Protein backbone atom coordinates (compact mmCIF):
# COMPACT_ATOMS: atom_id res chain seq x y z
CA UNK A 1 0.00 0.00 0.00
CA UNK A 2 1.42 3.35 -1.04
CA UNK A 3 1.15 6.22 1.44
CA UNK A 4 -1.09 9.05 0.27
CA UNK A 5 -0.04 12.45 1.59
CA UNK A 6 -2.61 15.17 2.20
CA UNK A 7 -1.24 18.46 0.85
CA UNK A 8 -1.40 21.24 3.43
CA UNK A 9 -0.19 24.81 3.76
CA UNK A 10 -0.50 25.19 7.52
CA UNK A 11 0.37 23.03 10.52
CA UNK A 12 -3.07 23.90 11.90
CA UNK A 13 -4.46 21.59 9.23
CA UNK A 14 -2.71 18.62 10.88
CA UNK A 15 -4.31 19.41 14.22
CA UNK A 16 -7.74 19.92 12.67
CA UNK A 17 -7.49 16.68 10.72
CA UNK A 18 -6.34 14.64 13.74
CA UNK A 19 -9.10 16.14 15.89
CA UNK A 20 -11.74 15.10 13.36
CA UNK A 21 -10.28 11.58 13.15
CA UNK A 22 -10.26 11.07 16.92
CA UNK A 23 -13.67 11.32 18.62
CA UNK A 24 -13.83 13.37 21.85
CA UNK A 25 -13.46 11.22 24.99
CA UNK A 26 -12.45 8.30 22.81
CA UNK A 27 -9.41 6.83 21.10
CA UNK A 28 -8.21 5.32 17.84
CA UNK A 29 -5.70 2.49 17.65
CA UNK A 30 -3.00 2.65 14.95
CA UNK A 31 -3.82 6.09 13.66
CA UNK A 32 -1.70 7.12 10.67
CA UNK A 33 -1.57 10.73 9.50
CA UNK A 34 0.44 11.67 6.39
CA UNK A 35 0.96 15.20 5.07
CA UNK A 36 2.94 16.95 2.34
CA UNK A 37 4.12 20.29 3.69
CA UNK A 38 5.99 23.03 1.80
CA UNK A 39 9.37 23.78 3.35
CA UNK A 40 8.38 27.45 3.68
CA UNK A 41 5.65 26.39 6.16
CA UNK A 42 8.29 24.66 8.29
CA UNK A 43 10.65 27.65 8.09
CA UNK A 44 8.21 30.55 8.35
CA UNK A 45 5.08 29.38 10.18
CA UNK A 46 5.63 28.11 13.72
CA UNK A 47 2.70 27.39 16.01
CA UNK A 48 3.31 30.55 18.01
CA UNK A 49 1.06 29.65 20.94
CA UNK A 50 3.14 26.55 21.78
CA UNK A 51 6.53 27.49 20.31
CA UNK A 52 8.13 28.10 23.72
CA UNK A 53 6.58 25.02 25.32
CA UNK A 54 7.77 22.84 22.43
CA UNK A 55 11.30 24.18 22.89
CA UNK A 56 11.14 23.17 26.57
CA UNK A 57 10.19 19.63 25.54
CA UNK A 58 13.07 19.60 23.04
CA UNK A 59 15.75 21.03 25.38
CA UNK A 60 18.69 18.67 25.96
CA UNK A 61 18.34 19.14 29.72
CA UNK A 62 14.94 18.81 31.34
CA UNK A 63 13.66 22.21 32.54
CA UNK A 64 12.50 22.46 36.15
CA UNK A 65 8.87 23.00 35.11
CA UNK A 66 8.66 19.55 33.43
CA UNK A 67 8.93 16.09 35.04
CA UNK A 68 10.58 14.70 31.91
CA UNK A 69 11.22 16.08 28.45
CA UNK A 70 12.06 14.60 25.08
CA UNK A 71 15.45 16.26 24.74
CA UNK A 72 16.93 14.42 27.72
CA UNK A 73 16.15 11.14 25.94
CA UNK A 74 17.11 12.28 22.43
CA UNK A 75 20.49 13.64 23.59
CA UNK A 76 22.51 14.12 20.37
CA UNK A 77 20.02 12.21 18.19
CA UNK A 78 19.17 15.17 15.97
CA UNK A 79 22.89 15.75 15.33
CA UNK A 80 23.08 12.07 14.35
CA UNK A 81 20.23 12.50 11.83
CA UNK A 82 21.96 15.52 10.29
CA UNK A 83 25.29 13.69 10.07
CA UNK A 84 23.68 10.64 8.45
CA UNK A 85 21.73 12.73 5.92
CA UNK A 86 24.82 14.79 5.11
CA UNK A 87 26.76 11.65 4.18
CA UNK A 88 23.91 9.60 2.69
CA UNK A 89 20.57 11.32 2.07
CA UNK A 90 18.62 8.05 1.90
CA UNK A 91 20.23 6.44 4.95
CA UNK A 92 18.06 4.03 6.92
CA UNK A 93 19.99 5.04 10.03
CA UNK A 94 19.02 8.72 10.08
CA UNK A 95 16.88 8.32 13.17
CA UNK A 96 16.74 8.76 16.89
CA UNK A 97 14.97 6.75 19.53
CA UNK A 98 13.90 8.36 22.76
CA UNK A 99 13.98 5.25 24.87
CA UNK A 100 15.41 1.77 25.10
CA UNK A 101 13.67 -1.40 26.22
CA UNK A 102 15.30 -1.48 29.66
CA UNK A 103 13.73 1.88 30.49
CA UNK A 104 10.31 0.73 29.26
CA UNK A 105 10.42 -2.57 31.16
CA UNK A 106 11.43 -0.89 34.41
CA UNK A 107 9.16 2.17 34.12
CA UNK A 108 6.12 0.91 36.05
CA UNK A 109 3.88 3.97 36.33
CA UNK A 110 6.74 6.45 36.10
CA UNK A 111 6.56 8.83 33.14
CA UNK A 112 8.28 7.88 29.90
CA UNK A 113 8.01 9.73 26.58
CA UNK A 114 5.10 9.07 24.28
CA UNK A 115 7.19 10.37 21.38
CA UNK A 116 9.35 7.34 20.64
CA UNK A 117 11.10 7.55 17.24
CA UNK A 118 11.87 10.05 14.49
CA UNK A 119 13.39 8.85 11.22
CA UNK A 120 14.28 10.91 8.16
CA UNK A 121 15.55 10.58 4.60
CA UNK A 122 15.91 12.98 1.70
CA UNK A 123 14.63 11.65 -1.61
CA UNK A 124 13.97 13.63 -4.80
CA UNK A 125 14.19 17.02 -3.05
CA UNK A 126 11.77 15.99 -0.29
CA UNK A 127 12.48 15.27 3.35
CA UNK A 128 10.60 12.21 4.49
CA UNK A 129 10.04 12.39 8.22
CA UNK A 130 8.30 9.56 10.06
CA UNK A 131 7.51 9.77 13.75
CA UNK A 132 6.09 7.13 16.07
CA UNK A 133 4.12 7.78 19.26
CA UNK A 134 3.08 5.09 21.73
CA UNK A 135 0.28 7.45 22.77
CA UNK A 136 -0.81 10.77 21.29
CA UNK A 137 -3.25 13.16 22.93
CA UNK A 138 -4.72 15.10 20.01
CA UNK A 139 -6.77 17.75 21.82
CA UNK A 140 -3.93 19.64 23.50
CA UNK A 141 -0.57 17.92 23.29
CA UNK A 142 -0.52 17.27 19.53
CA UNK A 143 0.04 21.02 19.00
CA UNK A 144 3.19 20.86 21.10
CA UNK A 145 4.37 17.68 19.36
CA UNK A 146 3.82 19.17 15.90
CA UNK A 147 5.70 22.34 16.84
CA UNK A 148 8.55 20.31 18.33
CA UNK A 149 8.76 18.24 15.13
CA UNK A 150 8.67 21.46 13.08
CA UNK A 151 11.56 22.85 15.11
CA UNK A 152 13.60 19.69 14.53
CA UNK A 153 12.88 19.71 10.78
CA UNK A 154 13.90 23.39 10.63
CA UNK A 155 17.23 22.52 12.28
CA UNK A 156 17.72 19.78 9.67
CA UNK A 157 16.88 22.25 6.89
CA UNK A 158 19.27 24.87 8.30
CA UNK A 159 22.05 22.26 8.16
CA UNK A 160 20.99 20.63 4.87
CA UNK A 161 18.90 23.05 2.74
CA UNK A 162 18.36 20.47 0.00
CA UNK A 163 14.65 19.80 0.21
CA UNK A 164 11.65 21.80 -1.02
CA UNK A 165 8.94 19.87 0.80
CA UNK A 166 8.42 17.64 3.81
CA UNK A 167 6.48 14.38 3.71
CA UNK A 168 5.50 13.88 7.35
CA UNK A 169 3.94 10.64 8.55
CA UNK A 170 2.75 10.31 12.12
CA UNK A 171 2.06 6.85 13.53
CA UNK A 172 0.22 6.76 16.85
CA UNK A 173 -0.42 3.41 18.46
CA UNK A 174 -3.18 5.05 20.49
CA UNK A 175 -4.45 8.50 19.54
CA UNK A 176 -6.94 9.86 22.03
CA UNK A 177 -8.94 12.97 22.78
CA UNK A 178 -9.59 14.24 26.32
Buried (B, 14 or more C-beta within 10 A) or exposed (E): EEEEBEEBEEBEBBBEBBBEBBEEEEBBEEBEBBBBBBBEBBBEBBBEEBBEBBBBBBBEEBEEEBEBBBBBBBEEBBEBBBBBBBEEBEBEEBBBBBBEEEEEEEEEEEEBBBBBBBBBBBEEEBBBBBBBBBBBBBBEBBBBBBBBBBBBBBBBBEBBEBBEBBBBBBBBBBBBBE
